[in-house]
Amino acid sequence: MALTRRQTLAASLSAAVGAAAGGSVTRAYAQAGGGSGRPKLKLGIISDLAGPYADLNRPTLPCAQQALEDFDVAGRGWDVEILFGQHFDKADNAVTIARQWFDREGVDALLDVNTSATSLAVASVAREKNKALLLSGPGTTELTGRQCSPNHIHWSWDTYMLASSSGSAVVKRGGATWFFVAADYSFGQQLVKDAAGVVEANGGKVLGTTFYPFPTTTDFSSLLLRAQASGAKVLALGNAGADLQNCIKQAREFGLNRSMTIVSLLTYDTDVRMLGLPVAQGLMTTQAYYWDLNDRTRAFNTRVRPKTPEFWPNMANAGIYAQTLHYLKAVADMGVTAAKADGAAAIARMKAIPTDDDCFGPGRIREDGRKLHPAYLMQVKAPGESSGKYDVLKLLATVPPEDAFRPMSAGGCPLVPS
C-alpha cells in the first residue's frame, strides 16, 4: 500500500496472524512505498480485549495509527509496523510476548502494556533488551518510583494523580468522611493508600475500607451496604471497567447516591457512556484528557473518530497517541538507526524534547520518566445538561501538574540524584 505525503495513512489490518503466549497478534502497516532501503520501525502494543477493561482498550490501536498519520511517517519515507498482542491480564503472558517480539520479531519499542502488574513485569524485559517502553494504561506509581528505568516513560495518569486531585478537592467541598470499596490487587490497593493519605492530610477521615476479590466479584451489595451504614459522606470506588460500572449501578439501586457523594478514583468517559447519565449523574472523577476540553482536544477527536466511531478515546487511549507522536519526534531528531539501536537513548531524547500535542497540550517529561500535564476534576452531567451521547462530563477544576503528580523527590527513583 503506497501513500503520498498528504494521503490519509490507512493501516492495513490483518486478522490474527500468529500466536504469542496464547494471545492473538494483529498487525497494522504504514508503508511509504518506493523501493528498498527505507527507514523501518516495528512497534508493539500489549493489551487486553477480553477482560473487564476490554472496552476501555478498544481505541488503543486507532490512536497509535493516528499518531503515525499526524506525523506523516509515509511522507517521511518510513515504513512502520505495529503489532497488537493480548496478555489476558497475565504478567507471564505479557513477558513472553515481549521477549518473543524483541528477540524474534525485531520490535524496536512498545507503545503500551496496559495494567500495573503486566507493565512492571515487561519493564524489566525492556531494560534487559535495551528497548524503549512507553506506558499510558498502567496506574502504579512504582513505574516512576523504585522501579523507574532509563528505558520507560509513564504518560497519562497514575494512582497518586487520581487520589491527589480527587481527594483534596472533594474534602475541600465538604466531603470530610470517606469509605472505600476497592479491588483487591495492586491497582486497587494503591488507589486506596494514596487517596486515604490525601484525605487525611487535608483534614478528612477514613471511616472504613473493604476490598473484594478481583476479578471474580459481581455482586457488590454487601460492600455497598457496609459503606452506607458507616455514615461516611463519600463513597470512593477503587476499581475500573465492568467492576466500576456494576458498583455504580448497584449503589444507585440502594439509593447511596442520595446520601453520599460517589467518587470514582478511576473513571473513563467510556464507562460513563456505557452506564448512561441517568445512572452515573453526579459521579465525580479526575481526568487527564477529555475530548471536549478545548479546541485542540476536539480537533484530535474529530481526526481519530472515523477509526473508532463507537468507542471514543479516553485518557489512556489519548496517552497512546501522544506518547507515540512524541516518540516519533525523538526518532526523527536522533535518526531511525540510532533510535532502533539504543532504546535508553531514545527515551533520553524524549525527555530532552518539550512535549506538545492536541490531547495534553504543552508539557515535559521528568528525569524519573513521569510525564507532566494538568489534571481535571470533572463531574458527570445530568441528562438535561447533555447535548448528546458523548457529552457526559463537565469541568469543575484544573489542577496544575506540580500539584497533581507526586513530587519527584518522594518517589525513590534511583535515576534521580539524591
C-alpha positions as CSV (number, residue, x, y, z in Angstrom):
1,M,0.0,0.0,0.0
2,A,1.7,3.2,-1.2
3,L,0.8,6.5,0.4
4,T,1.7,10.0,-0.6
5,R,2.6,12.7,1.8
6,R,-0.9,14.1,2.1
7,Q,-2.9,10.9,1.9
8,T,-4.6,9.5,4.9
9,L,-2.5,6.9,6.5
10,A,-4.8,3.9,6.3
11,A,-3.5,1.0,8.2
12,S,-4.0,-2.4,6.6
13,L,-5.2,-4.6,9.4
14,S,-5.0,-8.4,9.1
15,A,-6.9,-11.0,11.0
16,A,-5.0,-12.7,13.7
17,V,-1.8,-14.0,12.0
18,G,0.0,-15.6,14.9
19,A,0.0,-16.5,18.5
20,A,2.1,-15.5,21.4
21,A,1.5,-16.9,24.9
22,G,-2.0,-17.8,23.9
23,G,-2.9,-14.3,22.6
24,S,-3.6,-13.4,19.0
25,V,-1.4,-10.9,17.3
26,T,-2.8,-8.3,14.9
27,R,-0.5,-6.4,12.6
28,A,-1.0,-2.9,11.2
29,Y,1.1,-1.4,8.5
30,A,2.0,2.1,7.3
31,Q,4.2,1.9,4.2
32,A,5.8,4.7,2.3
33,G,6.3,2.7,-0.9
34,G,9.1,3.2,-3.4
35,G,11.9,0.7,-3.2
36,S,14.1,-0.9,-0.6
37,G,16.3,0.8,1.9
38,R,13.6,2.9,3.6
39,P,13.8,3.5,7.3
40,K,11.7,0.9,9.1
41,L,10.3,0.8,12.6
42,K,8.5,-2.1,14.2
43,L,6.3,-1.2,17.3
44,G,4.2,-3.2,19.6
45,I,1.2,-2.8,22.0
46,I,0.4,-5.5,24.6
47,S,-3.1,-5.1,25.9
48,D,-6.3,-7.0,26.6
49,L,-9.6,-7.1,24.7
50,A,-11.2,-9.9,26.6
51,G,-11.3,-9.0,30.3
52,P,-13.3,-6.5,32.4
53,Y,-11.4,-3.5,30.9
54,A,-11.8,-4.6,27.3
55,D,-14.0,-1.8,26.0
56,L,-11.6,0.8,27.6
57,N,-8.8,-0.6,25.4
58,R,-10.5,-0.8,22.0
59,P,-9.4,2.7,20.8
60,T,-5.7,1.9,21.6
61,L,-4.6,0.8,18.2
62,P,-6.6,3.5,16.3
63,C,-4.9,6.2,18.5
64,A,-1.4,4.8,17.7
65,Q,-2.3,4.8,14.0
66,Q,-3.5,8.4,14.3
67,A,-0.1,9.4,15.6
68,L,1.6,7.8,12.6
69,E,-0.8,9.7,10.3
70,D,-0.3,13.0,12.0
71,F,3.4,12.6,12.0
72,D,3.2,11.7,8.3
73,V,5.6,8.7,8.5
74,A,4.7,7.7,4.9
75,G,5.6,11.2,3.6
76,R,8.9,10.9,5.5
77,G,9.7,7.7,3.7
78,W,9.4,5.5,6.7
79,D,7.8,2.0,6.9
80,V,6.2,1.4,10.3
81,E,4.5,-1.8,11.5
82,I,2.5,-2.1,14.7
83,L,1.9,-5.4,16.4
84,F,-1.0,-5.8,18.8
85,G,-1.0,-8.7,21.3
86,Q,-3.2,-9.7,24.2
87,H,-1.9,-10.6,27.6
88,F,-5.3,-11.5,29.1
89,D,-4.3,-9.7,32.3
90,K,-1.5,-12.2,33.0
91,A,2.0,-10.9,33.6
92,D,3.7,-14.1,32.4
93,N,1.8,-13.8,29.1
94,A,3.0,-10.2,28.7
95,V,6.6,-11.1,29.4
96,T,6.5,-14.0,26.9
97,I,5.1,-11.8,24.2
98,A,7.6,-9.0,24.9
99,R,10.5,-11.4,24.7
100,Q,9.3,-13.0,21.5
101,W,8.7,-9.7,19.9
102,F,12.1,-8.3,20.9
103,D,14.1,-11.5,20.1
104,R,12.3,-12.9,17.1
105,E,10.1,-10.1,15.6
106,G,12.7,-7.3,15.9
107,V,10.3,-4.9,17.7
108,D,12.0,-1.6,18.4
109,A,9.7,-0.1,21.0
110,L,6.5,-1.0,22.9
111,L,3.8,1.7,22.9
112,D,1.9,0.3,25.9
113,V,1.4,-2.6,28.3
114,N,-1.8,-1.6,29.9
115,T,-2.0,-2.8,33.5
116,S,0.2,-2.3,36.5
117,A,1.3,-5.9,37.1
118,T,2.0,-6.6,33.4
119,S,3.8,-3.3,32.8
120,L,6.1,-3.8,35.8
121,A,7.0,-7.2,34.5
122,V,7.7,-6.1,31.0
123,A,9.6,-3.0,32.2
124,S,12.4,-5.3,33.3
125,V,12.5,-7.1,30.0
126,A,12.7,-3.7,28.1
127,R,15.6,-2.7,30.2
128,E,17.4,-6.0,29.8
129,K,16.9,-5.8,26.0
130,N,17.6,-2.0,25.9
131,K,14.3,-1.3,24.2
132,A,12.0,1.8,24.6
133,L,8.8,1.2,26.6
134,L,6.0,3.8,26.6
135,L,3.2,3.4,29.2
136,S,-0.2,5.0,29.3
137,G,-2.6,2.4,30.6
138,P,-1.0,1.4,34.0
139,G,-1.7,3.2,37.2
140,T,1.1,2.2,39.5
141,T,3.5,4.9,40.8
142,E,6.2,2.3,41.1
143,L,7.0,2.9,37.4
144,T,8.4,6.3,38.3
145,G,9.4,5.3,41.9
146,R,11.6,2.4,43.0
147,Q,11.1,0.6,39.7
148,C,11.8,3.5,37.4
149,S,14.1,2.8,34.5
150,P,16.1,4.7,31.8
151,N,14.0,2.6,29.3
152,H,10.5,3.6,30.0
153,I,8.2,6.6,30.3
154,H,4.8,6.8,32.2
155,W,2.4,9.1,30.4
156,S,-1.3,9.8,31.2
157,W,-2.1,9.2,34.8
158,D,-1.2,7.3,37.9
159,T,-2.8,6.5,41.2
160,Y,-1.2,9.4,43.0
161,M,-2.5,11.9,40.5
162,L,-6.1,10.5,40.7
163,A,-6.0,10.4,44.5
164,S,-4.4,13.8,44.9
165,S,-6.7,15.6,42.6
166,S,-10.0,13.9,43.6
167,G,-9.2,13.5,47.3
168,S,-8.2,17.1,48.1
169,A,-10.9,18.7,46.0
170,V,-13.7,16.6,47.4
171,V,-12.6,17.2,51.1
172,K,-12.5,20.9,50.4
173,R,-16.1,20.7,49.1
174,G,-17.3,19.2,52.3
175,G,-16.7,15.5,51.8
176,A,-14.8,15.0,55.1
177,T,-15.6,11.4,55.9
178,W,-14.8,8.5,53.4
179,F,-15.5,4.8,52.9
180,F,-13.5,2.9,50.2
181,V,-14.6,-0.1,48.2
182,A,-11.8,-1.4,46.0
183,A,-10.4,-4.3,44.0
184,D,-8.0,-6.5,46.0
185,Y,-4.9,-6.3,43.8
186,S,-2.1,-3.8,43.4
187,F,-4.1,-1.2,41.5
188,G,-7.0,-1.0,43.9
189,Q,-4.7,-1.2,47.0
190,Q,-2.5,1.6,45.8
191,L,-5.5,3.8,44.9
192,V,-6.9,3.4,48.4
193,K,-3.5,4.0,50.0
194,D,-2.8,7.2,48.1
195,A,-6.4,8.6,48.4
196,A,-6.6,7.9,52.1
197,G,-3.3,9.7,52.7
198,V,-4.6,12.8,50.8
199,V,-7.9,12.8,52.6
200,E,-6.3,12.7,56.0
201,A,-3.7,15.2,55.0
202,N,-6.5,17.6,54.1
203,G,-8.3,17.1,57.4
204,G,-10.7,14.4,56.4
205,K,-11.2,10.9,58.0
206,V,-11.5,7.4,56.6
207,L,-14.3,5.5,58.3
208,G,-13.7,2.2,56.6
209,T,-12.2,0.2,53.7
210,T,-13.3,-3.0,52.1
211,F,-11.5,-5.0,49.4
212,Y,-13.1,-7.6,47.2
213,P,-11.6,-10.5,45.2
214,F,-10.7,-9.5,41.6
215,P,-11.9,-10.4,39.0
216,T,-14.4,-12.8,40.5
217,T,-16.9,-10.5,42.2
218,T,-20.0,-9.2,40.5
219,D,-22.4,-8.7,43.5
220,F,-21.2,-5.6,45.5
221,S,-24.4,-5.3,47.6
222,S,-22.9,-6.3,51.0
223,L,-19.9,-4.0,50.5
224,L,-22.1,-1.0,49.5
225,L,-24.5,-1.5,52.4
226,R,-21.5,-1.6,54.7
227,A,-20.4,1.7,53.3
228,Q,-23.8,3.2,53.7
229,A,-24.0,2.0,57.3
230,S,-20.7,3.7,58.1
231,G,-22.3,7.2,57.9
232,A,-19.5,8.4,55.6
233,K,-20.3,11.3,53.3
234,V,-18.2,9.9,50.5
235,L,-18.2,6.5,48.8
236,A,-14.9,6.1,47.0
237,L,-14.5,3.4,44.4
238,G,-11.1,1.9,43.7
239,N,-11.8,-0.1,40.6
240,A,-12.5,0.3,36.8
241,G,-14.3,-1.1,33.8
242,A,-17.1,-3.6,34.3
243,D,-16.5,-3.7,38.1
244,L,-16.9,0.1,38.4
245,Q,-20.0,0.1,36.3
246,N,-21.6,-2.7,38.4
247,C,-20.7,-0.8,41.6
248,I,-22.3,2.4,40.4
249,K,-25.4,0.6,39.2
250,Q,-25.9,-1.2,42.5
251,A,-25.1,1.9,44.6
252,R,-27.9,3.7,42.8
253,E,-30.3,0.8,43.3
254,F,-29.6,1.0,47.1
255,G,-30.0,4.8,47.0
256,L,-26.5,5.6,48.1
257,N,-26.3,8.5,45.6
258,R,-29.0,10.3,47.7
259,S,-26.9,10.2,50.9
260,M,-23.3,10.0,49.8
261,T,-21.1,11.7,47.2
262,I,-19.8,9.0,44.9
263,V,-16.2,9.4,43.8
264,S,-14.6,7.1,41.3
265,L,-10.8,7.1,41.7
266,L,-10.6,5.9,38.1
267,T,-13.5,6.6,35.7
268,Y,-13.1,6.8,31.9
269,D,-15.7,8.7,30.0
270,T,-16.1,5.3,28.2
271,D,-17.6,4.0,31.5
272,V,-20.0,6.9,31.8
273,R,-21.3,6.4,28.3
274,M,-21.9,2.8,28.9
275,L,-23.7,3.4,32.2
276,G,-25.8,6.3,30.9
277,L,-26.3,9.7,32.5
278,P,-29.4,8.7,34.5
279,V,-27.3,6.2,36.4
280,A,-24.0,7.9,36.5
281,Q,-25.0,11.6,37.0
282,G,-23.2,13.4,39.8
283,L,-20.3,11.0,39.9
284,M,-17.0,12.9,40.5
285,T,-13.7,11.8,38.8
286,T,-10.4,13.1,37.7
287,Q,-9.3,13.0,34.1
288,A,-6.0,13.8,32.3
289,Y,-7.8,14.2,28.9
290,Y,-11.4,14.6,27.8
291,W,-12.5,15.1,24.2
292,D,-14.4,18.3,24.8
293,L,-11.9,20.2,27.0
294,N,-10.7,22.7,24.3
295,D,-10.3,23.3,20.6
296,R,-7.2,21.0,20.4
297,T,-8.9,18.0,22.1
298,R,-11.9,18.4,19.9
299,A,-9.7,18.6,16.8
300,F,-7.9,15.4,17.7
301,N,-11.2,13.6,18.4
302,T,-12.5,14.7,15.0
303,R,-9.5,13.2,13.3
304,V,-9.4,9.9,15.1
305,R,-13.2,9.3,15.3
306,P,-13.6,7.5,11.9
307,K,-11.1,4.9,13.1
308,T,-13.1,4.2,16.3
309,P,-16.6,5.5,15.9
310,E,-18.3,3.8,18.8
311,F,-15.6,3.9,21.5
312,W,-14.2,7.5,21.5
313,P,-10.7,7.7,23.1
314,N,-10.4,8.1,26.8
315,M,-7.4,9.5,28.7
316,A,-5.4,6.2,28.5
317,N,-6.0,5.9,24.7
318,A,-5.1,9.6,24.2
319,G,-1.9,8.9,26.0
320,I,-1.1,6.2,23.4
321,Y,-1.5,8.8,20.7
322,A,0.6,11.5,22.5
323,Q,3.5,9.3,23.5
324,T,3.7,7.6,20.1
325,L,3.8,11.0,18.4
326,H,6.5,12.2,20.8
327,Y,8.5,9.0,20.3
328,L,8.4,9.6,16.5
329,K,9.6,13.2,17.1
330,A,12.6,11.8,19.1
331,V,13.3,9.2,16.4
332,A,13.3,11.8,13.7
333,D,15.6,14.0,15.8
334,M,18.2,11.4,16.5
335,G,17.7,9.2,13.4
336,V,15.9,5.9,12.9
337,T,19.0,3.8,13.0
338,A,20.2,5.3,16.3
339,A,16.8,5.0,17.9
340,K,16.4,1.4,17.0
341,A,19.9,0.6,18.3
342,D,19.5,2.1,21.7
343,G,16.1,2.3,23.5
344,A,17.5,4.1,26.5
345,A,18.9,6.8,24.2
346,A,15.5,7.2,22.5
347,I,13.9,7.6,25.9
348,A,16.5,10.2,26.9
349,R,15.8,12.1,23.8
350,M,12.1,12.1,24.5
351,K,12.9,13.6,28.0
352,A,15.0,16.3,26.4
353,I,12.4,17.5,24.0
354,P,9.4,19.5,25.3
355,T,6.1,17.7,24.7
356,D,3.2,19.3,22.9
357,D,0.2,17.5,21.3
358,D,-3.5,18.1,20.8
359,C,-4.6,15.8,23.7
360,F,-2.5,17.2,26.6
361,G,-1.0,20.4,25.3
362,P,2.5,21.6,26.3
363,G,4.3,19.6,28.9
364,R,7.6,17.8,29.8
365,I,8.9,14.5,30.9
366,R,10.8,14.4,34.2
367,E,14.0,12.5,34.9
368,D,12.1,9.8,36.6
369,G,10.1,9.2,33.5
370,R,6.9,10.9,34.7
371,K,5.1,12.9,32.0
372,L,3.7,16.1,33.5
373,H,0.5,17.8,32.4
374,P,-2.6,19.2,34.2
375,A,-5.3,17.1,35.8
376,Y,-9.0,17.9,35.6
377,L,-11.6,17.3,38.3
378,M,-14.8,16.6,36.5
379,Q,-18.4,15.6,37.2
380,V,-20.8,13.5,35.2
381,K,-23.6,15.7,33.8
382,A,-27.3,15.3,34.5
383,P,-29.3,14.2,31.4
384,G,-30.7,17.7,31.0
385,E,-27.2,19.2,30.8
386,S,-26.0,16.9,28.0
387,S,-26.3,17.7,24.2
388,G,-25.8,14.1,23.1
389,K,-24.4,10.6,23.8
390,Y,-20.8,11.6,24.1
391,D,-21.3,14.9,26.1
392,V,-21.0,13.4,29.5
393,L,-18.5,15.4,31.7
394,K,-18.3,18.9,32.9
395,L,-15.1,20.6,34.3
396,L,-15.1,21.6,37.9
397,A,-11.4,22.5,38.5
398,T,-8.0,22.3,36.8
399,V,-5.1,21.0,38.9
400,P,-1.6,22.2,37.8
401,P,1.0,19.4,37.1
402,E,3.1,20.2,40.1
403,D,0.1,19.7,42.4
404,A,-1.4,16.8,40.5
405,F,1.6,14.4,40.4
406,R,3.8,13.1,43.2
407,P,7.0,15.2,43.8
408,M,10.0,13.5,42.2
409,S,11.9,13.7,45.5
410,A,9.2,11.5,47.1
411,G,9.3,8.6,44.7
412,G,12.6,7.0,45.4
413,C,13.6,6.6,41.8
414,P,17.3,5.7,41.6
415,L,17.7,7.8,38.4
416,V,17.1,10.9,40.4
417,P,20.2,12.4,42.2
418,S,19.7,12.5,46.0
